[in-house]
Amino acid sequence: MSERFKPLGQYVYEKGERIGCSVEEAAVELSRKLNAYQMRVERLKAEVERLREAGDELWYCLRHTKRLTPADVQEAVEDWIAAKEGRPNE
């Protein structure tokens, strides 16, 4: 086993915290943690994409201010704020 996971007697420890009574139980626990981290990464990727799209729209509005109405710019700002707060666009 690596330095991170150490069997001590019949228990397995990760960074000093007991994670299982056997290597099999420790593997199940680590698999659960890995799945949770992977789900979090996917949620963060979706959030980044949502913010990027809202930011692109906002940047377009600011760059083309002469051709847009103040209402268009305000709508882009509101969409960006909604994306930042995780609210769906209306």
N, C-alpha and C positions, 0 to 999 in steps of 0.2 A: 504494500500500500504506500501511497505517497505520504509526504510529511504532513499534509493537511488533515488526512484521516488516519487515526490511530486506533487500532483495537487494543483495549485495555481489559484484560480478562475476557468476559463474555460480551462486553459492550463495545460499541463503536462511537468514537467522538470526532466531531468536526470543530476545530478551533476551540477545544476545551468544552464544548457543549455536547452532551450525550444525544445522539440522533437515532439510536436503535439498539436493540438487544442482540442483534446478529448482523452479519454483513448483508444478508438478504433484506432485512428490515431497513437498514441504512440505505441500501440501494433504492428501495421503494420511496423513502423519504426524499432522497436526493433527486429522484425522477420527478416527484411531485413539485419540488422547488424549481427544477429546470422548466417544467411546463408552465408554472406560474410566471417565471421570468420571461419566457418566450411570449406568453400572452400579453404581458406588460409592454414588451418591445413592439409588438404589433399594434397595440393601442397607441403608443407614442408615435409610431410611424404614421398612422392615420391622422393623428393630431398635427404633426408636422406638415403633412400634405395639405390639410385643411387650412392651416395658417399660411402656407406658401401661396395657395390659390387666392386667398383673401388679400394677402399682401401684394400679389401681382396685380389684382384688380385695382387696389388702392393706388399702387404706383402708376398704373396706366392712367387713372383719373388725374393724378397730380401732374403727370407729364403732359397730358393733353387738356389742361385746364381751360385753354382758350376756346376749345370746341365743345366743352361740356357745361352743363348748367350747375349751379351750386347744389341743386337737389341730387344730381348724379354723384357728385363728390361726397355729399352727406350720406347717401345710400352706401357707397363703397366703404366709408369709415364705419358705419353701423354694421355692415357685414363683417368687416375685419374684427370689430369688437366682439360680435357674436361668436365668430370662429375662435377668438382668443379665450372666451369664457366657456367654450364648448357647447354653446346653444345652437340649435339648427337655424338656418336662414329662413326668414319668413317669405 
